[in-house]
Amino acid sequence: MAADQGAGFETCRKRTRRDELLDTINTIVPWTELCAVIEPYYPKHGNGRPPMGWERMLRIHFVQHGFNLANFACKEALYDSTSLRRFVGIDLEMH
């Protein structure tokens, strides 16, 4: 029941300036081209822990530097902000 209430809030919530900024960034940044430049240098799956997708890492980098956040503060902001999670592509409901 609580999850239903949270989903209802998300559909009715007011768009914030942060939402608008992230939408603008999403529109003007050539993600496909940037990812194509990064891909050859990004770690590949191997014996260790699988690397996070390079587009997600690039988006986290934009969030961290755009909002002037340290590593821990960026992690906390991603847990706290629906708009940041949506921009980065993180779904906390996935298990």
Phi and psi in degrees as a GROMACS rama.xvg file:
@    title "Ramachandran Plot"
@    xaxis  label "Phi"
@    yaxis  label "Psi"
@TYPE xy
-63.4805  -35.7104  ALA-2
-65.1305  -36.0319  ALA-3
-64.7539  -39.7331  ASP-4
-65.2876  -39.9375  GLN-5
-65.3117  -40.6494  GLY-6
-65.5321  -36.6559  ALA-7
-64.9875  -39.5295  GLY-8
-62.699  -41.5717  PHE-9
-61.6374  -37.1168  GLU-10
-74.6603  -21.3349  THR-11
-105.265  -4.22899  CYS-12
-70.5878  151.56  ARG-13
-74.6738  137.759  LYS-14
-71.1938  133.45  ARG-15
-100.249  171.49  THR-16
-62.6616  -32.5587  ARG-17
-62.7807  -43.8734  ARG-18
-57.3372  -45.6452  ASP-19
-63.6227  -43.74  GLU-20
-62.1585  -46.8706  LEU-21
-65.0003  -37.1295  LEU-22
-64.1  -40.2591  ASP-23
-64.397  -46.0719  THR-24
-59.2326  -44.8283  ILE-25
-60.6106  -33.9906  ASN-26
-77.6347  -40.4968  THR-27
-91.2336  -19.9499  ILE-28
-83.0398  128.618  VAL-29
-81.1797  78.3759  PRO-30
-56.3117  -44.4352  TRP-31
-60.841  -44.5428  THR-32
-67.3284  -41.6135  GLU-33
-63.4752  -42.7491  LEU-34
-63.7962  -36.781  CYS-35
-64.445  -34.0069  ALA-36
-72.1594  -37.6342  VAL-37
-79.6344  -34.5248  ILE-38
-49.0453  -45.8418  GLU-39
-62.0733  -22.9383  PRO-40
-101.293  -9.20023  TYR-41
-82.3476  141.837  TYR-42
-57.6338  143.46  PRO-43
-96.7864  163.282  LYS-44
-60.7668  136.904  HIS-45
-146.903  -140.123  GLY-46
-81.3206  -23.5586  ASN-47
-89.308  -158.851  GLY-48
-65.4601  133.923  ARG-49
-65.7278  137.619  PRO-50
-70.769  151.754  PRO-51
-72.032  150.52  MET-52
-55.6874  141.764  GLY-53
-67.7426  -31.5332  TRP-54
-67.2836  -40.9978  GLU-55
-62.7831  -42.658  ARG-56
-63.7544  -39.6303  MET-57
-63.9794  -41.2417  LEU-58
-65.9156  -39.338  ARG-59
-63.2226  -39.4596  ILE-60
-60.188  -44.1495  HIS-61
-60.4213  -44.8808  PHE-62
-62.5994  -48.3457  VAL-63
-59.8015  -45.946  GLN-64
-82.54  -33.2374  HIS-65
-67.5933  -32.3251  GLY-66
-107.601  10.2487  PHE-67
54.2314  56.5943  ASN-68
-112.354  137.247  LEU-69
-72.4049  169.697  ALA-70
-53.5339  -52.1439  ASN-71
-64.8872  -41.0806  PHE-72
-64.9253  -35.3127  ALA-73
-66.3826  -43.7058  CYS-74
-60.1335  -45.5485  LYS-75
-62.834  -41.6339  GLU-76
-63.8739  -37.5236  ALA-77
-66.8192  -36.4318  LEU-78
-68.0386  -35.8429  TYR-79
-84.4961  -30.0949  ASP-80
-111.717  118.287  SER-81
-63.3679  -40.587  THR-82
-66.1674  -37.8162  SER-83
-67.5919  -42.2693  LEU-84
-62.2693  -41.2083  ARG-85
-63.5334  -43.6741  ARG-86
-61.2017  -44.0508  PHE-87
-77.7978  -28.381  VAL-88
93.8975  37.3504  GLY-89
-107.829  129.367  ILE-90
-115.555  110.759  ASP-91
-72.0485  -13.9124  LEU-92
-77.8567  -18.3528  GLU-93
-69.8239  139.054  MET-94
